[in-house]
Amino acid sequence: MTPQPLHESLLDVAGKKIFVAETGDGPPVLLLHGGGPGTSGVPSYHRNIGALAEEFRVVVPDLPGYGRSTKGVDASDPVGYLADTVRGLLDELGLDRAHLVGHSYGGACALRLALDTPERVGRMVLLGPGGVGTTRSLPTPGLTALLNYYTGDGPSRPKLERFVREYLVVDATEISDQDIDDRYRASIDPEVVASPPLRRPSGRGALRTVWRTDVTRDRRLGRLPVPTLVLWGARDKVNRPRGGRMLAERMPDCDLYTVANTGHWVQFERAELFNRLCSGFLAGRR
């Protein structure tokens, strides 16, 4: 099947420019990328967009702070800021409701949007989402590497390559040098370096920010009505796989699939499996 072309646009959402790529027809699905340095929407889901577009209208934004979208994130409540922006994007697209697929930081964003306004979300697929049990243990080595990317001696290609090859995937042979180069160039955008979109909270209010980010502290989680599928790599070094069980035990309508021999980037490492499970779940073929 010939892949459908991507339609690209730069939309105004509450005074911010948000880059969006779209393709396909059918029920709308937003794919929300993670928070690693140099990432953005389409590269994060390039192995999935075509398959999902066979059944859905696929909308892939660059989240604030990333790619071609406006830089800068509210550091006092970054996940809430992302969720508000994505909700505003739904308004701008004329969508009362959409399915959400969220990886890592994007998964935390999807969860927050669903908790705040569950009526705006149809179904939800979460891939190793961030903010799950983060106040209950020390950061993982992968998350530490991510948060330290812009600190110390600053960003560098070796730091970026180590993060991607050592912490994102189990088998790094499919990550090309060009992939690393592209991400590195994006990570050193002067606006991003001046205001990294994902950083360790500091200063007054830091503790409140940390607690607000941990979704397992949110009592609304136990009554969230949105049907949810959680996919988590069993060898995830960024967000601990036990977070999947925490969500499944707290959410009233949550399926959990642990993916063997897979790291943090499930949709890349196990694209065929992800595409099948995601399409089936969002279409109600549970």
NORSULJO-V537471 format. One record per residue. N is the residue number from 1. RES is the residue in one letter. PHI is phi in whole degrees, -180 to 180 (NA if undefined). PSI is psi in degrees with one decimal (* if undefined). BURIAL is 1 if it has 9 or more other C-alpha atoms within 8 Angstrom, else 0. Layout:
BEGIN
N;RES;PHI;PSI;BURIAL
N;RES;PHI;PSI;BURIAL
END
This chain:
BEGIN
1;M;NA;131.0;0
2;T;-72;126.4;0
3;P;-61;140.1;0
4;Q;-76;144.6;0
5;P;-68;153.5;0
6;L;-89;130.4;0
7;H;-95;122.2;0
8;E;-106;142.5;0
9;S;-152;159.4;0
10;L;-120;107.9;1
11;L;-102;148.9;1
12;D;-92;117.5;1
13;V;-124;103.8;1
14;A;52;42.6;0
15;G;85;-1.4;0
16;K;-107;143.9;1
17;K;-89;121.0;1
18;I;-117;119.6;1
19;F;-79;135.6;1
20;V;-136;136.1;1
21;A;-115;136.1;1
22;E;-133;150.2;1
23;T;-162;159.4;1
24;G;87;169.1;1
25;D;-131;153.8;1
26;G;125;-164.7;0
27;P;-58;138.5;1
28;P;-75;138.2;1
29;V;-131;125.2;1
30;L;-99;129.4;1
31;L;-103;114.4;1
32;L;-107;120.6;1
33;H;-81;171.4;1
34;G;-81;-171.5;1
35;G;-112;13.2;1
36;G;-65;155.4;0
37;P;-60;134.6;1
38;G;79;4.6;1
39;T;-83;168.4;1
40;S;-165;-178.6;1
41;G;-67;-62.9;1
42;V;-62;-46.2;1
43;P;-59;-32.6;0
44;S;-69;-29.4;1
45;Y;-122;24.9;1
46;H;-66;-20.0;0
47;R;-89;1.4;1
48;N;-123;-27.4;1
49;I;-58;-48.6;1
50;G;-61;-43.5;1
51;A;-65;-43.3;0
52;L;-69;-31.2;1
53;A;-69;-10.6;1
54;E;-69;-21.4;0
55;E;-124;-19.0;1
56;F;-130;159.5;1
57;R;-83;110.4;1
58;V;-98;122.6;1
59;V;-117;121.8;1
60;V;-123;98.4;1
61;P;-88;156.8;1
62;D;-88;120.3;1
63;L;-66;156.2;1
64;P;-52;135.8;1
65;G;95;-8.8;1
66;Y;-129;156.9;1
67;G;55;-129.4;1
68;R;-97;8.8;0
69;S;-87;165.5;1
70;T;-57;137.8;1
71;K;-86;161.2;1
72;G;98;134.7;1
73;V;-137;145.4;1
74;D;-66;105.6;0
75;A;-69;-17.8;0
76;S;-76;-24.5;0
77;D;-155;69.3;1
78;P;-62;-39.7;1
79;V;-69;-40.9;1
80;G;-63;-37.5;1
81;Y;-64;-44.6;1
82;L;-63;-44.0;1
83;A;-62;-42.5;1
84;D;-62;-38.8;1
85;T;-67;-44.0;1
86;V;-66;-38.0;1
87;R;-62;-41.9;1
88;G;-64;-34.4;1
89;L;-65;-40.8;1
90;L;-58;-43.6;1
91;D;-61;-45.7;1
92;E;-64;-33.1;1
93;L;-84;-3.8;0
94;G;73;29.8;0
95;L;-107;116.1;0
96;D;-72;-28.5;0
97;R;-153;147.2;1
98;A;-155;157.4;1
99;H;-78;151.4;1
100;L;-124;134.8;1
101;V;-121;122.9;1
102;G;-132;127.8;1
103;H;-105;127.1;1
104;S;56;-114.1;1
105;Y;-58;-39.0;1
106;G;-67;-29.4;1
107;G;-69;-39.7;1
108;A;-62;-40.5;1
109;C;-62;-45.9;1
110;A;-61;-43.9;1
111;L;-62;-43.7;1
112;R;-65;-41.3;1
113;L;-62;-42.8;1
114;A;-66;-38.6;1
115;L;-66;-40.3;1
116;D;-75;-39.4;0
117;T;-142;73.3;0
118;P;-61;-24.7;1
119;E;-68;-13.8;0
120;R;-90;-6.7;1
121;V;-118;128.4;1
122;G;-80;-76.4;1
123;R;-127;164.6;1
124;M;-140;134.3;1
125;V;-119;123.9;1
126;L;-115;131.5;1
127;L;-114;103.3;1
128;G;46;52.4;1
129;P;-63;148.7;1
130;G;-79;168.7;1
131;G;72;25.4;1
132;V;-113;105.4;1
133;G;72;21.2;1
134;T;-70;-21.3;1
135;T;-91;2.7;0
136;R;-104;-2.5;0
137;S;-161;167.1;0
138;L;-70;155.9;0
139;P;-60;148.2;0
140;T;-70;163.6;1
141;P;-57;-38.6;0
142;G;-67;-43.1;1
143;L;-68;-36.2;1
144;T;-62;-43.8;1
145;A;-62;-39.0;1
146;L;-64;-48.8;1
147;L;-70;-23.0;1
148;N;-93;0.9;1
149;Y;-60;-39.7;1
150;Y;-97;2.9;1
151;T;-102;-176.9;0
152;G;62;-122.4;0
153;D;-85;9.1;0
154;G;84;179.1;0
155;P;-68;147.2;1
156;S;-154;159.0;0
157;R;-63;-43.4;1
158;P;-59;-39.3;0
159;K;-64;-41.6;1
160;L;-66;-45.4;1
161;E;-63;-41.1;1
162;R;-63;-43.6;1
163;F;-59;-47.9;1
164;V;-68;-50.6;1
165;R;-76;-33.9;1
166;E;-92;-31.3;1
167;Y;-113;-22.5;1
168;L;-84;-36.3;1
169;V;-133;162.7;1
170;V;-85;-46.1;1
171;D;-110;108.1;0
172;A;-90;6.3;0
173;T;-67;-22.0;0
174;E;-89;-0.4;0
175;I;-91;115.7;0
176;S;-86;162.6;0
177;D;-62;-33.8;0
178;Q;-64;-38.7;0
179;D;-59;-44.3;0
180;I;-65;-44.2;1
181;D;-59;-44.6;1
182;D;-63;-44.4;1
183;R;-67;-39.5;1
184;Y;-63;-45.4;1
185;R;-59;-42.4;1
186;A;-66;-34.2;1
187;S;-72;-19.9;1
188;I;-105;17.1;1
189;D;-53;126.5;0
190;P;-53;-36.6;0
191;E;-67;-34.8;0
192;V;-72;-43.9;1
193;V;-61;-37.3;1
194;A;-70;-28.1;0
195;S;-148;76.6;1
196;P;-58;135.4;1
197;P;-74;-18.4;1
198;L;-134;113.0;0
199;R;-145;166.2;0
200;R;-72;126.3;0
201;P;-59;143.3;1
202;S;-149;166.8;0
203;G;77;-168.6;0
204;R;-64;137.3;0
205;G;85;2.0;0
206;A;-62;-43.7;1
207;L;-63;-40.2;0
208;R;-63;-39.3;0
209;T;-62;-44.3;1
210;V;-61;-46.1;1
211;W;-68;-36.9;1
212;R;-66;-30.5;1
213;T;-75;-26.5;1
214;D;-79;103.9;1
215;V;-67;-23.0;1
216;T;-71;-9.1;1
217;R;-89;-4.8;0
218;D;-92;115.0;0
219;R;-64;-20.9;0
220;R;-68;-19.6;0
221;L;-59;-34.6;1
222;G;-73;-9.3;0
223;R;-128;18.2;0
224;L;-69;120.1;1
225;P;-84;-4.0;0
226;V;-74;121.2;1
227;P;-61;130.3;1
228;T;-134;138.4;1
229;L;-116;125.0;1
230;V;-107;124.2;1
231;L;-113;128.4;1
232;W;-139;126.0;1
233;G;-66;130.1;1
234;A;-65;-20.6;1
235;R;-115;32.5;1
236;D;-65;124.0;1
237;K;-103;0.7;1
238;V;-101;-55.3;1
239;N;-117;127.3;1
240;R;-63;131.0;1
241;P;-57;-25.1;1
242;R;-63;-15.7;0
243;G;-61;-30.0;1
244;G;-62;-43.6;1
245;R;-66;-36.6;1
246;M;-60;-42.6;1
247;L;-68;-44.8;1
248;A;-62;-33.2;1
249;E;-78;-24.1;0
250;R;-99;-31.8;0
251;M;-88;137.6;1
252;P;-74;-18.1;1
253;D;-140;68.5;1
254;C;-134;122.0;1
255;D;-97;145.5;0
256;L;-124;129.7;1
257;Y;-126;114.2;0
258;T;-93;125.4;1
259;V;-99;114.9;1
260;A;-66;149.5;0
261;N;52;38.4;0
262;T;-136;143.5;1
263;G;-95;-140.5;1
264;H;-80;-21.5;1
265;W;-105;68.0;1
266;V;-58;-44.0;1
267;Q;-67;-17.7;1
268;F;-93;-51.6;1
269;E;-68;-36.5;1
270;R;-124;54.5;1
271;A;-59;-45.1;1
272;E;-63;-44.9;0
273;L;-62;-47.7;0
274;F;-59;-47.4;1
275;N;-60;-40.6;1
276;R;-69;-48.1;0
277;L;-67;-43.0;0
278;C;-65;-48.9;1
279;S;-60;-45.1;1
280;G;-64;-43.5;1
281;F;-66;-46.4;1
282;L;-66;-29.3;1
283;A;-85;-3.7;0
284;G;88;8.6;0
285;R;-89;70.3;0
286;R;-81;*;0
END
